[in-house]
Amino acid sequence: MTTLTLGKALNTGLRKAMEDDPKVVLMGEDIGKLGGVFRITDGLQKDFGEARVVDTPLAEAGIVGTAVGLAMRGYRPVVEIQFDGFVFPAYNQIVTQVAKIHARSRGRLPMPITIRIPFGGGIGAVEHHSESPEAYFAHTTGLKVVAVSNPADAYWMLQQAIACPDPVVFFEPKRRYWDKAEVDLEATPQPLFTSRVVRSGDDLTLLAYGPMVKTALQAAQAAEDEGRSIEVIDLRTLSPLDLTPVEESVRRTGRCVVVHEAQTTLGLGAEIAARVTESCFHSLEAPVLRVGGYDVTYPPSKLEEEYLPDLDRVLHVVDRAMEF
Amino acid sequence: MTAVPEAQEMVDPVPGAAAPHLPAQPELVQLLTPEGERVEHPEYALDVTDDELRALYRDLALVRRWDVEATALQRQGELGIWASLLGQEAAQIGAGRALGDDDMAFPTYREHGVAWTRGVDPLQVISLFRGNDLGGWDPLATKFNLYTVVIGAQCLHATGYAMGIQRDTADAAAIAFLGDGATSQGEVNEAMIWAATFDAPVVFFCQNNQYAISVPIERQSKVPLFRRAAGFGFPGVRVDGNDVLAVLAVTRAALARAREGSGPTFIEAFTYRMGAHTTSDDPTRYRLADELEEWKLRDPIARLKAHLSRSGKAGPEFFAAVDAEGDELAKHIRSGTLDMPDPAPTEMFDHVYAEQTDEIAAQRAAFLAYQEGFEK
C-alpha cells in the first residue's frame, strides 16, 4: 500500500499507462515543462519526451481534433482540458466527431481517446473554473463518462479509461486533488463502468459521484449520529450508468436521494430519478429527490459555499425523503 | 505567374468556342491553358507520359459521368441529396493522383473525384447520399477518411494524423481537403497553427470554388486565400484548379515537401462550382448565368481533350472508348443503387461503441421485441 493524494494517484496512473503502452500520448496546455496547472502530469515529459507529452498551442478544439487524427493512426491520446469551463471550444470535436466516428465507420475507426477534465467548484476560483458539465457528455451517445472520487479509483480508473477502446470523458474532482488515501498498486481493480457501495445502510440510499462522494459520506456519518442508517453509493460511471447496485439498495431502503454539484434541472439526478422510479416503483416510500446546484450561472466564489450542496443541504433533503 | 492570355482564339473541341475572349484570372500556376495549350512553369515542372495524360482524361471523364448519373438518380428520387463535383474534377483528380499509397486523405463531402483515385467504389459513396449508411468505405484500407460534413473539422484530423506519421517516422503525408468557406472556421485556422508549429507533414488543399453555398468568397476573405499561409508560417500557392496537370504538379511538390519533413503547404485550387451546392440548392438566386458561361470556357475536361486531340496523343477511338466505359460505369451505379438493400434496422444499435453497453443492448432487445409484436 502507498499513500497518495488523488492528484499524485492520477500522475502515477498516467505514468503506468505510458509505460505499459508506447502508443499512449499526452496532449494539453502547460502539461509538459510545467506539469499541468494542477501538476497532474508532473515529471512525465522529462521521462517520456516531448513526442509523448505534448505542450500544445492554446486551442482546445485543436487538442481534441488532432487527438482524433492520432487515434486514426493507432495512437491512444490522453488529452487534458485545463478547466471544466474551457472544454466548450472543443465541444464540437467531442460531440460531432469523437462521439460519432466509431458508429459512422461501423467500427472501422475506434476512438480510444481519454479526455481528462478537472471539474467542480470549491476552490475559490474565478468564473469558468468551477463548472460541472458532465451531463452534456453523458447525454451524448458514443461517449463514455466517468467521475472519480478517491485516490485508488483515480489510479485505476484512469488506466482503465486509457485502455478502453471507446472515448472516455474522465472527470477529476479538482477540489479533492489534495485528499490522501492508501492505494494498493497491486490490487485487481473493479471494472471501470460499475458503481460501488461505499457505506452500507438501511434507511435511505444516497447517490453521489466525484467531489460529492466525500460530502455524502460526511452526511451519512452525521445522520448516523442522529440514528439514521444511510447507504452511500459512489456512481463512478455516469455513462453508461450502473444502477444495479442502486436498485438493489433502493428496494431495501425505499428511499433515494441523488447529489451532484451540477445544476439540478436536467442533471444526472433527473435521469437517475426517472430510472429508479421506474425500476423500484413498488419499493419506494418517497419520491427520488435531488440535491444539486441551483439553476443559476455559477456564482462568484464568495457565494459558492451557498451554491454548492454541502453536508447540511444533503441532510435537509434526506430529512424530506425520510418524512415523506 | 502565367496569367491566362487574353483574346486568344478558341479551337475545337472546346465547348463554347464561339466566345472569343476569356476574362483574365488572377495569377496562378498553370501548365495547360483553357485552350489546351501546354505551357511551362519555372517552379513546377511535370513529366507525364502520354499514357498518364490519357489516364488523367479517363479519370476526369468517368468521375463526371458518375456525377451526372448520381444527380439523375437524385432527381428520380433514388438519393436523398447529391453534392455535385461538376467543374471541380481537375482539382480533385490532380490532387488525388498526386497521393502515394501511404498518404492519407481527409475529404469534406464533395471529394468524389478523390474517392475515385483511392479506389473507393462509387456505390460506397452513393450509399451515404441514399441514406443507407454514414459512409460505406473502409477509411483505413482506402486511405480515404469518411466524409466530413461539419465544415473544417477534418483539417484537425489530418494534422493529428500527420503528427502520428511523424511519431512513426513514416514516409507519408496527410492531405486535408477544404473549401473556401471552410477557411473562415476556427478549427481550420487552429489546424494550420498546429501544423506549422509541429512541422506536421500535411497539405491543406483548398478548392476555392468561389461560393460557400450562396455566399461568395469576398465574404470569407479580404485577401487571396493562398496568402493566408504566410501568416501561419508556411508556403501558400494558387494553382489553376481546372488544370489537372498543374494541380498534379503542385500537389506532388507539396506532398514531397511534407514527407521530407519541411512541414505543411496551403494550396488554393482556383476553380468553380459549375453546378448547385447540392441538389437542394438553387444557384440562380445568387449568381448570374454569365458567370457560369465564362467558367464553362475553362472547363477542366474540355481543355485536356483539346490538348490530347491537337497533339495527336489521343484520337476519336480513345474518346469513344472512354465514353463507352462511362456508360458502363453509369449502369453499374444505376443498377447498384437500385439493387442496394436497405440496412438492417438493428444496424443503428450495433456500432455506437466498440464495447456495447448494457443500456444500448437492452434498447436493441426492446426494439426487436416491439417490431416482432407487429408481425404476430
HADDOCK unambig.tbl for C-alpha pairs under 7 A between the chains (distance, minus, plus):
assign (segid A and resid 57 and name CA) (segid B and resid 194 and name CA) 6.94 0.50 0.50
assign (segid A and resid 59 and name CA) (segid B and resid 190 and name CA) 6.81 0.50 0.50
assign (segid A and resid 61 and name CA) (segid B and resid 187 and name CA) 6.52 0.50 0.50
assign (segid A and resid 62 and name CA) (segid B and resid 156 and name CA) 6.29 0.50 0.50
assign (segid A and resid 62 and name CA) (segid B and resid 187 and name CA) 6.79 0.50 0.50
assign (segid A and resid 62 and name CA) (segid B and resid 190 and name CA) 5.79 0.50 0.50
assign (segid A and resid 62 and name CA) (segid B and resid 191 and name CA) 6.46 0.50 0.50
assign (segid A and resid 65 and name CA) (segid B and resid 156 and name CA) 4.89 0.50 0.50
assign (segid A and resid 65 and name CA) (segid B and resid 157 and name CA) 5.48 0.50 0.50
assign (segid A and resid 66 and name CA) (segid B and resid 156 and name CA) 5.09 0.50 0.50
assign (segid A and resid 66 and name CA) (segid B and resid 157 and name CA) 5.15 0.50 0.50
assign (segid A and resid 66 and name CA) (segid B and resid 159 and name CA) 5.99 0.50 0.50
assign (segid A and resid 66 and name CA) (segid B and resid 160 and name CA) 3.67 0.50 0.50
assign (segid A and resid 67 and name CA) (segid B and resid 160 and name CA) 5.93 0.50 0.50
assign (segid A and resid 68 and name CA) (segid B and resid 157 and name CA) 5.59 0.50 0.50
assign (segid A and resid 68 and name CA) (segid B and resid 160 and name CA) 6.69 0.50 0.50
assign (segid A and resid 69 and name CA) (segid B and resid 157 and name CA) 4.05 0.50 0.50
assign (segid A and resid 69 and name CA) (segid B and resid 158 and name CA) 5.84 0.50 0.50
assign (segid A and resid 69 and name CA) (segid B and resid 159 and name CA) 6.75 0.50 0.50
assign (segid A and resid 69 and name CA) (segid B and resid 160 and name CA) 4.12 0.50 0.50
assign (segid A and resid 69 and name CA) (segid B and resid 161 and name CA) 4.02 0.50 0.50
assign (segid A and resid 70 and name CA) (segid B and resid 160 and name CA) 4.93 0.50 0.50
assign (segid A and resid 70 and name CA) (segid B and resid 161 and name CA) 4.81 0.50 0.50
assign (segid A and resid 70 and name CA) (segid B and resid 163 and name CA) 6.80 0.50 0.50
assign (segid A and resid 70 and name CA) (segid B and resid 164 and name CA) 5.28 0.50 0.50
assign (segid A and resid 72 and name CA) (segid B and resid 161 and name CA) 6.65 0.50 0.50
assign (segid A and resid 73 and name CA) (segid B and resid 161 and name CA) 5.78 0.50 0.50
assign (segid A and resid 73 and name CA) (segid B and resid 164 and name CA) 5.86 0.50 0.50
assign (segid A and resid 102 and name CA) (segid B and resid 351 and name CA) 6.41 0.50 0.50
assign (segid A and resid 102 and name CA) (segid B and resid 352 and name CA) 6.29 0.50 0.50
assign (segid A and resid 102 and name CA) (segid B and resid 353 and name CA) 6.54 0.50 0.50
assign (segid A and resid 103 and name CA) (segid B and resid 351 and name CA) 4.63 0.50 0.50
assign (segid A and resid 103 and name CA) (segid B and resid 352 and name CA) 4.67 0.50 0.50
assign (segid A and resid 104 and name CA) (segid B and resid 134 and name CA) 5.11 0.50 0.50
assign (segid A and resid 104 and name CA) (segid B and resid 135 and name CA) 6.63 0.50 0.50
assign (segid A and resid 105 and name CA) (segid B and resid 135 and name CA) 6.74 0.50 0.50
assign (segid A and resid 106 and name CA) (segid B and resid 351 and name CA) 5.34 0.50 0.50
assign (segid A and resid 107 and name CA) (segid B and resid 351 and name CA) 5.75 0.50 0.50
assign (segid A and resid 107 and name CA) (segid B and resid 354 and name CA) 6.57 0.50 0.50
assign (segid A and resid 108 and name CA) (segid B and resid 138 and name CA) 6.77 0.50 0.50
assign (segid A and resid 110 and name CA) (segid B and resid 354 and name CA) 6.79 0.50 0.50
assign (segid A and resid 142 and name CA) (segid B and resid 352 and name CA) 5.45 0.50 0.50
assign (segid A and resid 142 and name CA) (segid B and resid 353 and name CA) 6.00 0.50 0.50
assign (segid A and resid 165 and name CA) (segid B and resid 354 and name CA) 6.07 0.50 0.50
assign (segid A and resid 166 and name CA) (segid B and resid 353 and name CA) 6.19 0.50 0.50
assign (segid A and resid 166 and name CA) (segid B and resid 354 and name CA) 5.92 0.50 0.50
assign (segid A and resid 240 and name CA) (segid B and resid 357 and name CA) 6.58 0.50 0.50
assign (segid A and resid 240 and name CA) (segid B and resid 359 and name CA) 6.93 0.50 0.50
